[in-house]
Amino acid sequence: YDLKLDGYGPYGLTYDRSGRCSILYGQKGHIALMDCHQQSLHTEFYVQERVRDTTFLHNTTMFAAAQSNHVFIYDNTGTEIHRLDDHNDPFQLQFLPYHWLLASVGRAGWLKYHDTSTGSLVSQHRTKLGACSVMRQNPSNAVMHLGHNNGTVTLWSPASSEYLVKMLCHRGSPILSMAVDSSGTYMVTGGADKQVKVWDLRMYKETHSYFTPAGVPTSIAISQRGIIGIGHAAHSTFWSPEALKTKVKDPYMHHAMPGCGPIETLHFRPFEDVCGIGHSKGISSIVIPGSGEPNLDSMEYNTNPFQDTKQRREAEVRALLDKLSPEMISLDPDAVGGIEESDPHKRLERTRDLEEEANARAAGQPVKKQKSKKRGRSKIQTKLRRKHNNIVDSSKLKLREAREEEKRQSKVSKGEAVENTPKEKAPSALKRFF
């Protein structure tokens, strides 16, 4: 279907995690909340100022809007709940559902994390790369990807004041759009040079690239099944999931919207073969076969599109109890729960040994075995002696008592007074506990 909304465009849209509801927002101040299953309008209102981005919070009862000066939080009836004064002049919003963090970046180039469960500002980082209007989260490890005007992409975590990784993706042209797949393995970036590049985040290297002849790629999205959607000018091009791994010659589908360009937002609807496109004339919803995930996990928090009020409340309480700490966000999601060795020098030596061993195996050379430096310490008598060191028997107790008696007699002979302490009064068998 097509929604013609000429008065307050260009329009954008976002979906919640279940795909049940969507937010339509016009940059001139129109915000509407829709039920995608029943095709009905929940609420709509006008904020009388520019709206740059919106996102749902932990469920569909609340959402945040990035307006001209601040970030505002509304409920599903359109009532303003909060105004976040710390987020000044925001451009982009992202919500981390497992950490309950609302992230924003704006004209000043500050990345700010706000905890929506406590209402406190967790951290704020200065990117030092100017205004930023492109931000996406990695669904696998919750790391933020920021696209900058100098063609670089930086990766951020709330636990680090500096960027984790900095990549030069488009030389000499700003980043206009970006997307990360659900596995966190591939990242797709679009620049002002009309290039769409696919990056392998395991090696931080470019695998291949595509060209958009109709115009610059203003919006990129990756579906749950790996289909790449690219919005450029008044066209939207869709590539098959194989286009992430290898270079594909022809696109999977193509959709043209004459007179509606440029495309503002392009998002796939979760658990449905539907793609929503926001442009200057309103909203378009098209069918993309094979884009949505057919298997629904109803135990995942707030991803069940058929949940009732009781299930929603239970999911909200469970999600709040299982909330993760912001310090747990790192590039390696498997690092949490492991055991860190105490000595960094030993870790460095072990890393060097592993590198040398891997290089030797790659070159086909035999792996050198380290010589034992014990020099006779591994004899059977030494092992038995070490084994029996911790065994306490009657002979050992008598020997200890004899030694203590000798020490006491030596003190008396030297004229030192023996203190009348509980240790001296205690029986000989209990002296070892003092």
N, C-alpha and C positions, 0 to 999 in steps of 0.2 A: 504494500500500500504506500501511498504518498500523502503526506500532510503538508498542505500549502500554507505556510506561515510567513507572509511577506513583511509584516509590519515591524517585527522585532528581530529579524535575522542579522547576521548568519546564526544558525542554530547548531547546537551540539547535543549529544545524548550519552548517557552512561547507564549500564545495567548493574543490578546487584549480583551477588554471588550465586543466587539460585536462578536468575533469569526471569523471575516472576514480575518484577517491577522495573521501571526505567524512569530516568529523570531527563526531561527535555528543557534546555535552557537557551534562551536567546541572549546575545551579547548586549542587547539594549534593555534588559531587565526582566524578561519574562521567564518564569520557572513553573514547570508543570510536572506532576507526579502521576504516572500512568500504570495501570495494571495490564501487563502484556497478555495474560491468559484470557481475560474477559474483554480486552480492548476498551476499557473504561477509564475515565479520568477520576483520579482520587481527589486531587486538589490542584489549583493553579493560583498564582499571585504575581504581583509585579513589585520589584524592589526599587524601581526608579533610579537604578545605577547599573553600571556595566557588570556583567557576570562572565568571568573567564573560564571557570571550571567548576564542576560539582562531583561529589562522590558520596556513596552511601557509607555509613559507619558500620557498626557490628551487625545490624539488621535493617529492615526497611522502615522502621519506625523513626529513624533519625538520619539526616544527611547534612553534609557541609557544602557551602558554596563560597567560592573565591570571588569576592566582589572587588570594587575599585580600591578600597582602602584597607579592609580587614576581611577575616574569615568569619562567616556567620554559620551557626548551626540551627537547623529547623527540624520540627517534627513532621509527621506525615499529614498533618492538617494545615501546614503552612505557618505555624506559630513560631516566632523567633525564640529560641531557648537561650543561646549564648552568643556573645561576640568576643572573639579571640583577638585582643588588642596587640598581642605579641607578634602576630603574623601580619606584617605591614605590606601592602601593595602586592598581594600574591598573584602568581600566574598559573601554577599547577598544584593539584592536591592528589595525595595517595593515602590510602588507609591500609594499615597492616593488621589483618584480622586476628592473628595469633598473638600479637603483642599489644593490641589496643592502642596503636600509635597513629596519629594523624600527622602526616608530613606535608610540608609546603615549601615552595621556593618561589622567589619573586624577582622584582626589579633590582633590589639591592644585592642579590646574589647570596642570600643567607638561606641555608637549609635548616629548617626548624622541625623538631619532633615534639608533639603534644600528646600526653597521655589522656585519652578520653574517659578512662575509668576514674581517675583521681582529679582531673582538671588541671594538672601541673605541667609546666614546660620541662621536658626531660633534657633536651640538649639543643644547641644551635651552633652551626658550623658556617664559617665564612668560606665560600668557595674561591674567592679572589680571582674569579674569571668573568665578572660582570653579570649582567642580567641573564637569567636562565628561564626558558619557556618550555623546555622538554624534560620530563621526568617520568620514569617508569620503575616499577619494583620488580625484583627477581622473585618469582613465586616460590622457588625452592629454598632460598636462604634469606629472604627479606632484605637484601642489600639494594640500596637505591642507585639507579643509573641516571646521571644527569648529562644532558647534551648541551654543549656550549656553542657560542658564536664563533669561536676560533677553530671549530672542527674536531674538538676533543670530547671524549666521554669519560667521566669520572665516576667511580664507584664509592659509595659512602655507607658508613655504619654509625649509629648514634653513640657507640662506645669509643670512637676514634675521632679526634679533632682534625686529622688530616685524611685526605682521600686514600682509599685502600689501593686502587689501581687507577692509572691515567692512560688512556689510549688515544692515539691520533687516528681518527677514523676517516675524516674527509679533509684532505689538505687544502687549505685556502677557502673553504666554504663552510658556512654554519650548519649545525645539525638542526633539521626541521622536524624530524619525527623519529620514533624509536619504538621497538617492541622486543620483549624477551619471551621465549616459549615457556611452557609450563614446567618442563624438566630442568630449566636453568642452564641448558647446554649451549643454545644458540641465541645470538642477539642480532637483530636486523636494524640497520640505521639508514635513514634517508637524509641526503644533504641538498644544498642549493645547487650543486652541480648536476642534478637530475640522476644521481647514482644511488642505487639501493644495494647496500653491501651486507653480506651475511658473515658473522663472526662466530668463531668457536671459542666459547668462554673458558674451556679447559686449557687452551694454549694462548688465548688472547691474540689470535691470528685471523686474518681474513681468509675465508675459503673460496668465495666467488662473489660476483656482483651482477646486478641487472641495471638496465637503463629504462627510464620513463620518458618517452619522447613527447607526451602530451603536455607535461609540465612538471614542476618540482613536486616531490612526494610530501604532501602536507600532513598525511596521517597514515600510520602503519599499525596493523594488529595481527596477532597470531591466534588462531582458534584453538580449542581444546584438542583437536585432532591434528593440528600442525599446518592447517591451510593458512597461507600468508595473504592478507588483504592490504592493498596499497591504494590510497586515494591520491590522485594527481589531477589537477585542474578539475574538469567536470567528468572525469572517468575514474572508475574503480576496477582494478585488475586483481585477480585472485590466482595464486599459484598453488600447485599441489603440495602435499607434505614432503615429497621427494626433493622439492626445491630448496629445502633447508640443508640437505646433506650434499647434494650434487647440483650442478648447474643444469637447469631444464631449458629446453629450447622454446617451447610455447607455453603460454599461461593456461590455467585450468578453466577460468571463466573471465568474462569481461562485461562490464555494465557501464553504459554511457547515460549521462543526464545533461542534455544540452541546455545551456543557459543557467545552470545551477552552480557552476563552479565559483571559487575553488571549494573543495571539500574541507569542511572544518574538522569533523571527527568521523572515524570509522571503527565500529566495535562489533564483535561477534557476541551473539546472545548465548549465554551458557546453557548447555543441555538442549539446545535447539539448533536446527540447520537454518539459522536466520542471521542476517547481518544488518545492522542499523547504521545508516549513513546520515550525517548532519551536514547541511550545505546552506547556501545563502537564501534559498527559497523555502526551506523547511526541513522536513524529515522524510527519508525514504527507507523502507524496510524490504529487503529482497531475500530470496531463498538461495542458499548455497548448500547443495547436497554434500553430506559427509563432513560438515564443519563442526557439529556439536558432538559431545560425548553422550553415547546412548545409555551407558550404565550409570545410574544415579546412586550415590552413596548417601543414604538418608541419615547415617550416623555422624557424618561430617557436620560441623556447626554451621547452621544457617545456609545450607545448600539444598534443602528440600523445598521445592516450589509449592508443595501441597500441604505444608505444615499449618496447623491451626494455632490458636492463641496459646493454648496450654503447652504445646510442643515448642513454640517460640520462646516462651518464658523459661522453660527448662533448659533449652539450648543456650539462652543468654546467661543463666546462672552457671552452667557447666563451663562455658567459654571463659567466664570471669574467674572461675576457680582454677582453670588450666592456663591462665595467662602467663606468657613467657616474659622473662626479664629482658630489657633492651640490651643489656651487656652480652646476651647470648647470640646476637646477630654477628655473624662472621662469614668470611668467604667460604670456609669449609663447614658445612652444617654437621658433619660427623665429628667435629672437634669437641662438641659439647658432650660430656659424659665420659670422655677418655681420661687417662691418667697422665699427667705431665711429669716428666722426670725433673728432679730437683736441680741438677747441675747443668747449666747451659753449655759448658765446655765438653761434657760427655756427649751431649746431643749433637754438637758440632762435629766432634770426632766420628760419631756413628754415621752422621750424614756423609762425611767425606769418605768413610770406608765403603758405604753403600754405593756412592758415585764411582769410586775406583773399581769396585767389583762389577758394576753394570758396564762401565767402559771396557773392562777386560773381557767380559763375556761378549760384548758387541764386536770387539776386534778379533775374537776367536782365540785369545790368549788364555792360558791356564790361570786360574785364580790362586794367588799366593796365600798360603796358610801361615798364620802367625805362629812363631815359635813359642813354646812354653818356657816361661822364665822362673819356674818354681825351684828348679835345681835341687831335687831330692825331697822337696816338701810334700810330695804326694805319695810317700811310702805308706805301707799298710800300718806300720807302728804309729806314725804321726796321725793318721786318720782315726785309729782306735783311741789314741790319747785325747784328741779333740772331742771324740764322741763321749768319753767318760769324764770330761771336765765338769759337766753340769750335773753329774750324779752325786747326790749327797747321801752318804751312808754313815754308820756309827763310827768308823775309823776316822772319817773326815771331821766329824763333830768333835771327837776327842782331840784330834790334832789342833783344831781351832781353839779349843778350851786351853790346851797346854800353851799355845802361843800367847793367848791373852793373859794367862797366869804369869808367864815369863815377863811380859811387858809391865804388869803390875808390880812384880817383885823388883824389877829394875828401877821403877819410879820410887818405890819405898827405900831402896838402898841408896838412892841419890838424895833422899831427904825430902822428896816432894810429898805433899799431903794428898791422900786419896779422897776424892770428893765423895760425899755421901749422897749419891744420886740414885734414882730408881733403877738405873742400869746395873749398879753395883749390888743392889738389894735383890734383883731378880735372879731366879735360878739360872744355872749355866745353860740349860737347854733353850731358854727364852731370850738370852742376851743378843742373839743374832737378829732379833726383831727391832732392836733399838737403833 
